């Protein structure tokens, strides 16, 4: 982990110099002397980046698609992970932006004393033009839009320079403080808790031990997924694997009791609409009252309770939980023959017929 400008290697400095010289700040306002540095992460911070849904995909497939070099370049290096279709692009990616972080970014951009940066681990190739167009669609004119330059020129050398996104971002900050010595405060926005912690420790070192900063703070942004779009996910994953030896096949990921249509209708009438928070954007809860989970893994036929595969059971709803950003959850209890007479007690329990 880099702690000072001396830790940045010469070839890294050369690449960061070229990146700096190509920014709007260097080209259009080279004589500005900003005192505040505002750094915004892109994925799940400014923008609700699409991710592979665990409700659709088995963890092994998510790992294979995400992992670099296993099925193509990997999700975060594959341009298809941001190709959301003409309708989304024509809407200026409506519903994909974090309105509160965008508002804070606009305030920083409007402040002449603040140097504003979008800093992301997405690679310059192939994402720079796409990310730049997305920011321009919101009239977000940052002083610097900096993606990880690994590789800087894929036609000449396809090797990475920085060992990780964290190493790139730390080197970038140290280099920028060296190039713009008027900077004395740093504020960052990031969604990943472990990154937030590392950045805060790093900046505290620059402030308290090296006395390069007078103030520093890292805002942790609550990561939000975009609106659930299973058709786009399936189409995109199919494109990713179509030239590989992999074939998509259904695989059991849990053991469930499937509710009959009558039971599903009961749930829909009881919970017609989840109350989303005011001004909510991004993902919203989707009705999924079709199954009762017995185990988050496939159980053997001998281990399936309540009579086993194919048996009909009744489910009594025993508890309810409503969480502002995660939806409504019901807790149920499967009833045996002795308990099914409890409905005569006058308590009118909700009974949901279901089939394994």
Secondary structure, DSSP 8 states (H G I E B T S, - for coil): ---SGGGS-HHHHHHHHHHHHTSHHHHH-TT----EEEEE-TBTTTB------TTTS-HHHHHHHHSTTTSTT-GGG-GGGG---HHHHHTTSTT-B-HHHHHHHHHHHH-TTEEEEEEEEEEHHHHHHHHHHHHHHTT---SEEEEE-SSS-TTT----SSSSHHHHHHHHHHHHHHH-TT--EEEEEES-HHHHHHHHHHHHIIIIIS---SEEEEEE------S--HHHHHHHHHHHHTTSS---------EEEEE-HHHHHHHHHHTS-----TT--S------TTEEEEESS---GGG--TT-TT-EEEEEEEEEEEETTTEEEEEEEEE-TTTGGGGGGTT---EEEEE-
